[in-house]
Amino acid sequence: MLQPHQLLSQDIPPVAIIGPSRPSRLCHACGTAIDAEAEICPYCGVRQGAVQARPRGGALVESDSSDRKLAPAVLLCVLFGVFGAHRFYTGKMGTAVLQLFTLGGLGIWMTIDLIFLIVGSFKDKEGRRLTEWT
């Protein structure tokens, strides 16, 4: 009688047992292991962060900068900041609604966000900084 490991090795090629040799990473939404170069998770359908090749051993890491631009965010903050428009633009829906109902924290919260935008430390929903103006 054959042992279980002997049956497995006869029916399935070794590559399928070991798995793919491509680099992988975890989906930031569902936590499933996906291909490191995947733009969209095949399991949950959520768009992943921008991926850039880094010189350290050829490893792929997520970019720290957002796809959203600073210029529209600053304009939205200056013109409609008390309504949380810049937060809607960056995908922060929960805090945008709070700013909408509190009129930007009576202008204080909006002013702090404007300072963060100008300095370049304001982050979008995924935690990536807005770095490019146009």
VEXDREN-2710 file (C-alpha; in Angstrom, 1 decimal):
% VEXDREN-2710
k/r/px/py/pz
1/MET/0.0/0.0/0.0
2/LEU/1.2/3.5/-0.9
3/GLN/1.8/6.1/1.7
4/PRO/0.0/9.5/1.4
5/HIS/3.2/11.4/0.5
6/GLN/3.9/8.8/-2.3
7/LEU/0.4/9.3/-3.7
8/LEU/0.8/13.1/-3.7
9/SER/4.1/13.0/-5.4
10/GLN/2.8/10.8/-8.2
11/ASP/-0.3/12.8/-9.0
12/ILE/0.8/16.4/-8.6
13/PRO/3.9/17.9/-10.3
14/PRO/6.4/19.2/-7.8
15/VAL/5.9/22.8/-8.9
16/ALA/2.3/22.7/-7.8
17/ILE/3.2/21.3/-4.4
18/ILE/5.9/23.9/-3.7
19/GLY/3.9/26.8/-5.2
20/PRO/4.9/29.6/-7.6
21/SER/8.4/31.0/-7.5
22/ARG/7.3/34.6/-8.1
23/PRO/7.5/37.0/-5.2
24/SER/4.2/37.6/-3.3
25/ARG/2.8/40.1/-0.8
26/LEU/-0.4/40.3/1.2
27/CYS/-3.5/42.2/0.0
28/HIS/-3.9/45.2/2.2
29/ALA/-7.7/44.7/2.3
30/CYS/-8.3/41.0/2.8
31/GLY/-4.8/39.7/3.8
32/THR/-4.6/37.0/1.1
33/ALA/-1.2/36.3/-0.4
34/ILE/-1.2/37.7/-4.0
35/ASP/1.4/38.2/-6.7
36/ALA/3.8/41.1/-5.8
37/GLU/3.1/42.8/-9.1
38/ALA/-0.7/42.5/-8.9
39/GLU/-2.6/45.8/-9.2
40/ILE/-5.9/44.4/-8.1
41/CYS/-6.5/41.5/-5.6
42/PRO/-8.0/38.6/-7.5
43/TYR/-9.9/37.5/-4.4
44/CYS/-11.5/40.7/-3.1
45/GLY/-11.1/43.0/-6.1
46/VAL/-9.5/45.9/-4.2
47/ARG/-6.9/48.0/-6.0
48/GLN/-3.5/47.6/-4.4
49/GLY/-1.0/50.4/-3.8
50/ALA/1.5/51.5/-6.4
51/VAL/4.4/49.1/-6.7
52/GLN/7.9/50.2/-7.4
53/ALA/11.1/48.1/-7.9
54/ARG/13.7/48.8/-5.3
55/PRO/17.4/48.1/-5.8
56/ARG/17.7/46.0/-2.6
57/GLY/17.7/42.5/-3.8
58/GLY/15.2/43.2/-6.5
59/ALA/12.4/43.2/-3.9
60/LEU/9.1/45.0/-4.8
61/VAL/7.7/47.4/-2.2
62/GLU/4.7/49.6/-2.2
63/SER/5.2/53.3/-3.0
64/ASP/4.9/55.8/-0.2
65/SER/3.3/58.5/-2.4
66/SER/-0.4/58.7/-3.4
67/ASP/-1.9/58.8/-6.9
68/ARG/-3.8/61.8/-5.9
69/LYS/-2.3/65.3/-6.5
70/LEU/-1.6/68.1/-4.0
71/ALA/-2.9/71.0/-6.1
72/PRO/-6.6/69.9/-6.3
73/ALA/-6.5/68.9/-2.6
74/VAL/-5.1/72.3/-1.5
75/LEU/-7.7/74.1/-3.7
76/LEU/-10.5/72.1/-2.3
77/CYS/-9.3/72.7/1.2
78/VAL/-9.0/76.5/0.7
79/LEU/-12.4/76.8/-1.1
80/PHE/-14.5/74.1/0.5
81/GLY/-12.4/72.9/3.4
82/VAL/-15.1/73.6/6.0
83/PHE/-17.2/71.1/4.2
84/GLY/-14.4/68.4/4.1
85/ALA/-14.1/68.5/0.3
86/HIS/-10.4/67.7/0.4
87/ARG/-11.0/64.7/2.6
88/PHE/-13.7/63.4/0.2
89/TYR/-11.1/63.8/-2.6
90/THR/-8.5/61.8/-0.7
91/GLY/-10.9/59.0/0.1
92/LYS/-11.3/59.7/3.8
93/MET/-15.1/59.5/3.8
94/GLY/-15.7/59.1/7.6
95/THR/-13.7/62.2/8.6
96/ALA/-15.0/64.1/5.6
97/VAL/-18.6/63.6/6.9
98/LEU/-17.5/64.7/10.3
99/GLN/-15.9/67.9/8.9
100/LEU/-19.1/68.4/6.9
101/PHE/-21.3/68.4/10.0
102/THR/-18.8/70.3/12.2
103/LEU/-18.0/72.9/9.5
104/GLY/-14.3/71.8/9.5
105/GLY/-14.1/71.7/13.2
106/LEU/-15.2/75.4/13.2
107/GLY/-12.3/76.1/10.8
108/ILE/-9.6/74.7/13.1
109/TRP/-9.5/71.2/11.6
110/MET/-9.6/72.6/8.1
111/THR/-6.6/74.9/8.9
112/ILE/-4.6/72.1/10.4
113/ASP/-5.3/70.0/7.2
114/LEU/-4.2/72.9/5.0
115/ILE/-0.9/73.1/6.9
116/PHE/-0.4/69.4/6.5
117/LEU/-1.2/69.7/2.8
118/ILE/1.3/72.5/2.2
119/VAL/4.0/70.8/4.3
120/GLY/3.5/67.6/2.4
121/SER/2.5/65.3/5.3
122/PHE/-1.2/64.9/4.5
123/LYS/-2.1/61.2/3.8
124/ASP/-4.8/59.6/1.7
125/LYS/-7.1/56.7/2.8
126/GLU/-4.4/54.1/2.2
127/GLY/-1.9/56.0/4.4
128/ARG/0.2/57.2/1.4
129/ARG/1.4/60.9/1.4
130/LEU/0.3/63.3/-1.3
131/THR/3.6/64.4/-2.8
132/GLU/3.1/65.6/-6.3
133/TRP/1.5/69.0/-7.1
134/THR/0.4/68.3/-10.7
END
